[in-house]
Amino acid sequence: MEKIFWQEGFWQENHEMTGNILVTLKGKPIITTNMFKSQRQRIIESDSIWAQTYYMIDRNVWDRDMLELMINSRVEYEYMIDNNMKNIEITGFSLDSCVLTGKISVSDFESKSFYDEQALKGCGYDKPFEEVKHVIEALLKPEKWQKIYEKKIKELIEKYEIKVNEDYFKSVDGDIQEKE
């Protein structure tokens, strides 16, 4: 198999693209099984929440979630290249900015609607809206960001023609299986 070296920012290091192709972008390999296994092992050996959850949930679920983060990271990177964005700090799996979503704000209408909905459910606030408005905004902002982000990622996955080779998720003991 021809060796492909990838130098474009996944975890900001070079990866030798060996093994079977797991994910393609516009028909070109971006994640191989060996690269995926290497990243998985690196995370498991860290003391992160991801490492702790590896032993607590179904390995196929964990692998799929991790692969989704890897794909999202690559899609974000492609978006940055396409839009000539440079000098944006990348930490961990994802952009440390709101590049894909823009600045998120919660309107007074959204906050007040939430406040009123909570009151109707019988679990409202015992203070006037103006006193808890900032608390409600803090609750709603991450939720709103997540919805916008997920929509944008979905659009970009289609745009960049991301394809996952599902055959490699037929597992034994939660490990990605290589086809001979």
C-alpha positions, 0 to 999 in steps of 0.5 A: 500500500502506498504511504500517504503523509498528512500534514494538514493540522489533525491534532497539529501533527503529522500522521502516516496514513497506513492501514485501510481507509476509514474516511474519505473527503471528496474521494481522498483518504483522510482517516485510516484505521491505523491513524484512528487506532493511534489516536484512540490509544493516545486518548485512552492513555491520557487522563481525560473524560474521554479516556474514562468513558472508554471503559464505561460505554459500548466500544462501538458507540465510543469509537463512532463518537470519537470518529465524529469528532475527528471528522468534525475537526477535519471539516472545520479545517477544510472550512478554514482553508476554503475561507482563507482563515489563518492564525486561528488557535485549535485546541483539542478536537475543535476550533477554539472560536465560533468560526463556524457559527459566528458570535452567538447571542440570545435575544430578549424575546428568546429569554423571555419566552424561556422564562414564560415557558418555565412558569407554565411548566410550574418550574419557573423562577421565583424572581422577576425576569430582569433579575434572572435574564442573564442566567437564562441567557447563559443557559440558552447560549450553549444550546443555541450554539450547538444547534447552529454548529451541528447544522453547519457541520452537517452542511459541510460534511455534504459539501466536502463529500465525507464518506465513512467506510461502515464495514470497519465498524463491524466489531468484535470486542468493540475494536475496529476490524480490518478487512483482509 
